[in-house]
Amino acid sequence: MLHRKNNVMVNRQMFILKIVALFFGFFLWYIIGMHHKVIISKKVPLVFYNQATACFEAPEFVTVTLRCSRKDCALVYPMLAVHVDLQRVSVGSHVLKLDREQLFVSQSIDVIHYSPATITITRSA
């Protein structure tokens, strides 16, 4: 009978050790995985500002490809938008090249590609 009680105690200790190892492994994976760089692509809206009362014709979305840590992606991903200042756009058709400054992301995020890389904006009188 004493042998059986010792066996149950050993099994209980092994079970607790396995649970602790599982939590430790998950915690380690989570910490290391958050700093791992990933590449994501997302269709983001174009947001125009300083447009006064003029009418503009332009695409609504562009696809942006980013390289960032999982942590940075989780913070930025829901709020991504390309911001275009229309203050200097005169009447007519204009081709604008999209760049990193129009995305408003931190320096830890690499902007790999825009698709399309240029957009055409047409302002009517």
Backbone hydrogen bonds, N-H to C=O, Kabsch-Sander energy under -0.5 kcal/mol:
donor,donor_aa,acceptor,acceptor_aa,energy
5,K,1,M,-1.7
6,N,2,L,-2.0
7,N,3,H,-1.8
8,V,4,R,-2.0
9,M,5,K,-2.2
10,V,6,N,-2.3
11,N,7,N,-2.3
12,R,8,V,-2.4
13,Q,9,M,-2.3
14,M,10,V,-2.4
15,F,11,N,-2.3
16,I,12,R,-2.3
17,L,13,Q,-2.4
18,K,14,M,-2.3
19,I,15,F,-2.2
20,V,16,I,-2.4
21,A,17,L,-2.3
22,L,18,K,-2.3
23,F,19,I,-2.3
24,F,20,V,-2.5
25,G,21,A,-2.6
26,F,22,L,-2.3
27,F,23,F,-2.5
28,L,24,F,-2.4
29,W,25,G,-2.5
30,Y,26,F,-2.5
31,I,27,F,-2.3
32,I,28,L,-2.4
33,G,29,W,-2.7
34,M,30,Y,-1.5
35,H,31,I,-0.6
35,H,32,I,-0.9
36,H,33,G,-0.8
38,V,68,C,-3.2
40,I,38,V,-0.5
40,I,66,L,-2.5
42,K,64,V,-2.3
44,V,42,K,-0.7
44,V,62,V,-3.3
46,L,60,E,-2.7
47,V,45,P,-0.5
47,V,82,V,-3.6
48,F,46,L,-0.5
49,Y,84,V,-2.2
54,A,51,Q,-1.2
55,C,124,S,-0.7
57,E,122,T,-2.5
62,V,44,V,-2.4
63,T,115,S,-2.7
64,V,42,K,-2.9
64,V,62,V,-0.5
65,T,113,H,-2.8
66,L,40,I,-2.9
66,L,64,V,-0.5
67,R,110,D,-2.5
68,C,38,V,-2.3
70,R,36,H,-1.1
71,K,34,M,-1.7
73,C,69,S,-2.7
74,A,70,R,-2.3
75,L,71,K,-1.5
76,V,72,D,-2.5
77,Y,73,C,-2.8
79,M,76,V,-1.7
80,L,77,Y,-1.0
82,V,45,P,-2.4
83,H,81,A,-0.6
83,H,102,Q,-3.4
84,V,47,V,-3.2
84,V,82,V,-0.5
86,L,49,Y,-2.7
86,L,84,V,-0.6
89,V,86,L,-1.0
90,S,88,R,-0.6
92,G,123,R,-2.3
94,H,121,I,-2.9
96,L,94,H,-0.6
96,L,119,I,-3.1
98,L,117,A,-2.8
102,Q,99,D,-1.3
103,L,100,R,-1.8
104,F,100,R,-0.6
109,I,106,S,-1.5
110,D,67,R,-2.7
110,D,108,S,-0.5
111,V,109,I,-0.5
112,I,65,T,-2.4
112,I,110,D,-0.8
113,H,65,T,-1.5
115,S,63,T,-2.3
119,I,96,L,-2.6
121,I,94,H,-3.2
121,I,119,I,-0.5
122,T,57,E,-2.6
123,R,92,G,-3.0
123,R,121,I,-0.5
124,S,55,C,-2.5
124,S,122,T,-0.5
